[in-house]
Amino acid sequence: MATKQRPYMSDARFALLIVAVVLAFHVIIIAMPLGYSFYLSLHETNIILRRSDYVGFDMWQEALDTPEVIQATLLSLEFAAISVVLSFALSLGIAVVLDLDFPLRGLLRALVLMPWAISEIVTAGMWTMVTDPGWGVFNGILVPLGIVPEGFVWLNENWALFWLSVAFVWHIAPLGAFFFLAALQSIPDALYRAARMDGAGPLARFWYVTVPHIRYAVLIVLVVMTVDAFRQFDLVYAYTAGGPGTVTELLPLQIYRFNFQFSQYGLASASSFILIIIATVLATAYFFLLSRRRRVEREVRQAAVITG
């Protein structure tokens, strides 16, 4: 009696099936919401009359002309600039330290990752305990020493955005550190030995050996940190709620207010696309700068070969 042969699927068909499933998943969770959001940005919705009138790009123009959106966009740019610079420097420093050979290095690596592993809501709660004027850690230590007065407000109008950035840096820097650490560990030790033999000091070895080998990690870290800074909502909402006043009213929080508090769905959607465009332009600029540097380095090498 002949045995029934099972249907056979080639590797190519199996790969296409997996890709199709992934694409379908992305269409459901990304493309469809984006498409509906774009649809809302072209309509003015009145929930009382239950009407949705097509207005073209009028909502986009209104978003660009709304003072709240302009202010929130500028604050988001300032917040992203402070956060990316601080987190980039801190993550690179952490990676350099973790790349050294010392006892309990593995334990320290696990501990360093913890701030990124916890949620942004927990991060906001922790920094609230640190900066609270009544029972915060800072005032508990610095007031008895006479450094700050009793009830000093750390989240004042001048410094609230900075401390919000510090809380974000504390959360995101460990992730960047591990990107940098992976890049540092891929650099051959022979290059450093050769640089030492040529008389290169620590700064020269870092600039001419380390930096060229971590430029892709630099690109990844910059893109991740910039996009994460621009989309930041949970930390802002839980830590400062946009205050004091509106000095930390970032664009994602303003979009939330348009959508869920004022029911201005078209204005919220248009503002969301403005946020996406800004983040995309900055990420593209990073790619352009990296590709331009690679092209210059390639031209220099070609010129050296020709003249040699």
LINQUI-V515263 format. One record per residue. N is the residue number from 1. RES is the residue in three letters. BURIAL is # if it has 24 or more other C-alpha atoms within 12 Angstrom, else .. D_FIRST is the distance of its C-alpha to the first C-alpha in whole Angstrom. Layout:
n | res | burial | d_first
N | RES | BURIAL | D_FIRST
N | RES | BURIAL | D_FIRST
//
This chain:
n | res | burial | d_first
1 | MET | . | 0
2 | ALA | . | 4
3 | THR | . | 6
4 | LYS | . | 9
5 | GLN | . | 12
6 | ARG | . | 16
7 | PRO | . | 19
8 | TYR | . | 21
9 | MET | . | 25
10 | SER | . | 27
11 | ASP | . | 30
12 | ALA | . | 32
13 | ARG | . | 31
14 | PHE | . | 31
15 | ALA | . | 34
16 | LEU | . | 35
17 | LEU | . | 34
18 | ILE | . | 36
19 | VAL | . | 39
20 | ALA | . | 38
21 | VAL | . | 38
22 | VAL | . | 41
23 | LEU | . | 43
24 | ALA | . | 43
25 | PHE | . | 44
26 | HIS | . | 47
27 | VAL | . | 48
28 | ILE | . | 47
29 | ILE | . | 50
30 | ILE | . | 52
31 | ALA | . | 52
32 | MET | . | 52
33 | PRO | . | 55
34 | LEU | . | 57
35 | GLY | . | 57
36 | TYR | . | 58
37 | SER | # | 61
38 | PHE | # | 62
39 | TYR | # | 62
40 | LEU | # | 64
41 | SER | # | 66
42 | LEU | # | 67
43 | HIS | # | 68
44 | GLU | # | 71
45 | THR | # | 70
46 | ASN | . | 72
47 | ILE | . | 70
48 | ILE | . | 73
49 | LEU | . | 73
50 | ARG | . | 69
51 | ARG | . | 70
52 | SER | . | 68
53 | ASP | . | 70
54 | TYR | . | 69
55 | VAL | . | 72
56 | GLY | . | 70
57 | PHE | # | 71
58 | ASP | . | 74
59 | MET | # | 72
60 | TRP | # | 72
61 | GLN | . | 76
62 | GLU | # | 77
63 | ALA | # | 75
64 | LEU | # | 76
65 | ASP | . | 80
66 | THR | . | 79
67 | PRO | . | 82
68 | GLU | # | 79
69 | VAL | # | 76
70 | ILE | # | 78
71 | GLN | # | 80
72 | ALA | # | 76
73 | THR | # | 75
74 | LEU | . | 78
75 | LEU | # | 77
76 | SER | # | 74
77 | LEU | # | 74
78 | GLU | # | 77
79 | PHE | # | 75
80 | ALA | # | 72
81 | ALA | # | 74
82 | ILE | # | 76
83 | SER | # | 72
84 | VAL | # | 71
85 | VAL | # | 73
86 | LEU | # | 74
87 | SER | # | 70
88 | PHE | # | 69
89 | ALA | # | 72
90 | LEU | # | 71
91 | SER | # | 68
92 | LEU | # | 68
93 | GLY | . | 71
94 | ILE | # | 68
95 | ALA | # | 66
96 | VAL | # | 68
97 | VAL | . | 69
98 | LEU | # | 66
99 | ASP | # | 65
100 | LEU | . | 68
101 | ASP | . | 67
102 | PHE | . | 68
103 | PRO | . | 67
104 | LEU | . | 65
105 | ARG | . | 64
106 | GLY | . | 61
107 | LEU | . | 62
108 | LEU | . | 65
109 | ARG | # | 62
110 | ALA | . | 60
111 | LEU | . | 64
112 | VAL | # | 64
113 | LEU | # | 61
114 | MET | . | 62
115 | PRO | # | 64
116 | TRP | # | 62
117 | ALA | . | 59
118 | ILE | . | 61
119 | SER | . | 62
120 | GLU | # | 65
121 | ILE | # | 66
122 | VAL | # | 66
123 | THR | # | 68
124 | ALA | # | 70
125 | GLY | . | 71
126 | MET | # | 72
127 | TRP | # | 74
128 | THR | # | 76
129 | MET | . | 77
130 | VAL | # | 78
131 | THR | # | 80
132 | ASP | # | 81
133 | PRO | # | 85
134 | GLY | . | 86
135 | TRP | . | 83
136 | GLY | # | 81
137 | VAL | . | 81
138 | PHE | # | 83
139 | ASN | # | 86
140 | GLY | . | 86
141 | ILE | . | 86
142 | LEU | . | 88
143 | VAL | . | 91
144 | PRO | . | 92
145 | LEU | . | 93
146 | GLY | . | 95
147 | ILE | . | 93
148 | VAL | . | 92
149 | PRO | . | 94
150 | GLU | . | 93
151 | GLY | . | 90
152 | PHE | . | 89
153 | VAL | # | 87
154 | TRP | # | 84
155 | LEU | # | 82
156 | ASN | # | 85
157 | GLU | . | 86
158 | ASN | . | 86
159 | TRP | . | 83
160 | ALA | # | 81
161 | LEU | # | 79
162 | PHE | # | 79
163 | TRP | # | 78
164 | LEU | # | 75
165 | SER | # | 74
166 | VAL | # | 74
167 | ALA | # | 72
168 | PHE | # | 69
169 | VAL | # | 70
170 | TRP | # | 70
171 | HIS | # | 66
172 | ILE | # | 65
173 | ALA | # | 66
174 | PRO | # | 64
175 | LEU | # | 61
176 | GLY | # | 63
177 | ALA | # | 64
178 | PHE | # | 60
179 | PHE | # | 59
180 | PHE | # | 63
181 | LEU | # | 62
182 | ALA | . | 58
183 | ALA | # | 60
184 | LEU | # | 63
185 | GLN | . | 60
186 | SER | . | 59
187 | ILE | . | 62
188 | PRO | . | 62
189 | ASP | . | 65
190 | ALA | . | 66
191 | LEU | . | 68
192 | TYR | # | 70
193 | ARG | . | 71
194 | ALA | . | 72
195 | ALA | . | 74
196 | ARG | . | 76
197 | MET | . | 77
198 | ASP | . | 78
199 | GLY | . | 80
200 | ALA | . | 78
201 | GLY | . | 79
202 | PRO | . | 77
203 | LEU | . | 78
204 | ALA | . | 77
205 | ARG | # | 74
206 | PHE | . | 73
207 | TRP | . | 74
208 | TYR | . | 73
209 | VAL | # | 69
210 | THR | # | 68
211 | VAL | . | 69
212 | PRO | # | 67
213 | HIS | # | 64
214 | ILE | # | 64
215 | ARG | # | 64
216 | TYR | # | 61
217 | ALA | # | 61
218 | VAL | # | 65
219 | LEU | # | 63
220 | ILE | # | 60
221 | VAL | # | 63
222 | LEU | # | 65
223 | VAL | # | 63
224 | VAL | # | 61
225 | MET | # | 65
226 | THR | # | 66
227 | VAL | # | 64
228 | ASP | # | 63
229 | ALA | # | 67
230 | PHE | # | 67
231 | ARG | # | 65
232 | GLN | # | 66
233 | PHE | # | 67
234 | ASP | # | 66
235 | LEU | # | 68
236 | VAL | # | 71
237 | TYR | # | 71
238 | ALA | # | 71
239 | TYR | # | 73
240 | THR | # | 76
241 | ALA | # | 75
242 | GLY | # | 77
243 | GLY | # | 80
244 | PRO | . | 83
245 | GLY | . | 83
246 | THR | # | 81
247 | VAL | # | 81
248 | THR | # | 78
249 | GLU | # | 76
250 | LEU | # | 74
251 | LEU | # | 72
252 | PRO | # | 68
253 | LEU | # | 71
254 | GLN | # | 73
255 | ILE | # | 70
256 | TYR | # | 69
257 | ARG | # | 72
258 | PHE | # | 72
259 | ASN | # | 68
260 | PHE | . | 69
261 | GLN | . | 72
262 | PHE | . | 74
263 | SER | . | 71
264 | GLN | # | 71
265 | TYR | # | 68
266 | GLY | # | 69
267 | LEU | # | 71
268 | ALA | # | 69
269 | SER | # | 66
270 | ALA | # | 68
271 | SER | # | 70
272 | SER | # | 66
273 | PHE | # | 65
274 | ILE | # | 69
275 | LEU | # | 67
276 | ILE | # | 64
277 | ILE | . | 66
278 | ILE | # | 68
279 | ALA | # | 66
280 | THR | . | 64
281 | VAL | . | 67
282 | LEU | # | 68
283 | ALA | # | 64
284 | THR | . | 64
285 | ALA | . | 68
286 | TYR | # | 66
287 | PHE | . | 64
288 | PHE | . | 66
289 | LEU | . | 69
290 | LEU | # | 66
291 | SER | . | 65
292 | ARG | . | 69
293 | ARG | . | 69
294 | ARG | . | 66
295 | ARG | . | 68
296 | VAL | . | 71
297 | GLU | . | 70
298 | ARG | . | 68
299 | GLU | . | 71
300 | VAL | . | 73
301 | ARG | . | 71
302 | GLN | . | 70
303 | ALA | . | 74
304 | ALA | . | 75
305 | VAL | . | 72
306 | ILE | . | 74
307 | THR | . | 78
308 | GLY | . | 76
//
